[in-house]
Amino acid sequence: MQAKSQTADGKDNPGVIAPPPLIVLATVVLGLLIDWLFPVPVLQVLWGWPTRLVIGAVLVAAGLAVGFVGFRAFSRAGTNANPWRPAVHLATYGIFQWVRNPMYVGFALLVAGVGIALASTWTLVLMIPAALVIHYGVVLREERYLEAKFGDAYRRYKQAAPRYGWPT
C-alpha cells in the first residue's frame, strides 16, 4: 500500500528513541563489561561450554535468519527498514504475516545467543531493560506513526499479525 506523504504532526518518521541496532550493541557490550567486572557464573554452572556454544550458535543463527528475512521483505516491498527513515509502503506478506516486528525478534534471539555462548549472565539480564526500551521507545512509536500514516490499512494489519509472533 502506498503511504500518505507525511503524518498529521508533519514529520515523516516514527521518532524512535535510538537506532535499534545501537540498543542491541549497547546491551551486549554493557552485559559483557558488567560480567567482566562482576562475574555471575550461573550459565557456567548450568551448562558446559560445548552446550552453551551450540545453544548460542543456534540462537544467533535463528536471530540472523529472522532478521534477514524481515529486512529482505522490507526491500521487496520497496520501503525503508531503518525506523528513522520514512515508511513508503506496508510490508504485510511473508514473515510479516506472522510477526509485525521480525527484526526485533531476531535481535532478541541474537542477544540471547551471544549471552549464552559467552556465558554472560548480565547480557541476558540486560535483555529485559533493552526489550522495554525497544518496546516503548521504538515499537510503540513506530506503531503510532504507521497508524497515522496508513490508517485503516495498518489497523487491519495489526489485527491480523501479532506484534512479536505470539497472540496477544
N, C-alpha and C positions, 0 to 999 in steps of 0.2 A: 504494500500500500504506500502511495506517495504521501509525504508529510506536508503539513501546512508550513509556511515559511518560518515561523517562529512561535514561541509560546505566548500566552497572554501577558506575561511580565516583560516581554521584549528580548529576553536572552534566548539563544538557541543552543543551550547545553544544560545538562541537569545540575550543574554546580556542585559536583561531588567534592567531598572534604579533602581528598587526596587521591592520586592515581592508585588504583588497586594493586598493581604490581609493586609499588613502593611500600604499601602497607604490608604485603606479604614478605618482601625482602626485610623490612624492619623487624617483623615478627621473628623470622629465622635468625637474623643477626643478633637481635637482643636476647632471644632464647639461648643461643649458643654462648653468648657473653656471660649471661647470668649463670648458666651451667658451669662455665669455666671458673667463675668467682665463687659460686655457692653450689657445688655439685650435690645432686639428689639422685642416688643410683637406683631409683625404682625400676627403670627399664632393664638395667643390667641384672637385677635380681630376678625379674620376670622371665627374661629370655636371654639366651647366649647370643653372641654377635652374629653367628650364621643365621639364626632365626630372625633377628632384628633386621639383618641385611635383606633377607628375602621378603619379609613383610614390607619393609620400607621401599624396596625396589618395585614391588607390585603396586603399592600406593602411588609412588611417584609416576610410574608408567601410566597408571589409570588417570591420574590428575592431568598429566600432559596430554593424553589422548582426548579426554573430555574437553579440556580447554582448546585444543587444536580443532576439534570438530565444531565447537561453538564459534571459534574465530573464523573458520572456513565458511560456516553458514552465513555469518555477517558479510563476508566478502562476496559470496554468491548472491546475497540479497541486495548488494550494492549500497551498503550502509557502513557507517563508521563503527568500529569495535571499541575505539577509545571513548570513554564516557565524558571526556572534556571536549569532545567534538560533537557537532550536530548529528542527530539521528536523521537519516534520509528516508528510510523505509523500515517497516517492521519485519523482523525475521521470525516467522511463526511455523516453519516447517523443519523437518529433520529432527535434530536433537531438541530444538525449541518446542516441539510438540509435547515433550515430556518434562522439560525443565526450562523455566524462564531465564535462569542465570547459570548456564553450564560452566562458564569460565570461572565464576566464583566457587562453584562446587569443585572444579578442577584445582583451583588454588588451595582449597582446604585439604584435598587429598594429597597434594604436593607437600604442603607444610607438615601434615601428619606423617607422611612417608619419610621426609628428611628427619623429623624429630625422632621417629622410631629407629631408623637406620643408624643415626648418630647417637642414640641413647640420650637424647636431650629432653629430659622431663620438662624443663622450663619452656622449651619450644611448644610442647603440647599444652602446657598450662596457658601460655600466652595466646594460643589459638582462640580462647574464649573472648578476651577483650578485642582481639583482632576481628573475630567474627561479628562482634557487636558494632565495631567501628565500620566494617563493611556494610552490615545490615542498615544501620541508622544513617551513616554518613555517605553511603554510596547507593545501595539498592533502593531504599525508600525515596531518595531524591530522584533517582532515575525513573522510578515508577510515577511519581508526581509529574515529572517532565513529560514522559511518554503519554500519560493520560491527557495532559493539557495539549500536547501536540497532535496526537492521533485520535483522541476522543473515544467514541463508541467502539471503534475497531480494537483499540488497546484494552478497553474494559471487557470486551468479549474474549479476547486472548487471555486476559488474567483469569477469567472463569474456566478456561479450557486447560491451561497448563499451570501446574504448581510451581511456586517460586523457586524452591530448591530441589524439586524432584519427588518430594513426598507430599501426600494430600494434606491440606490444611483444614 
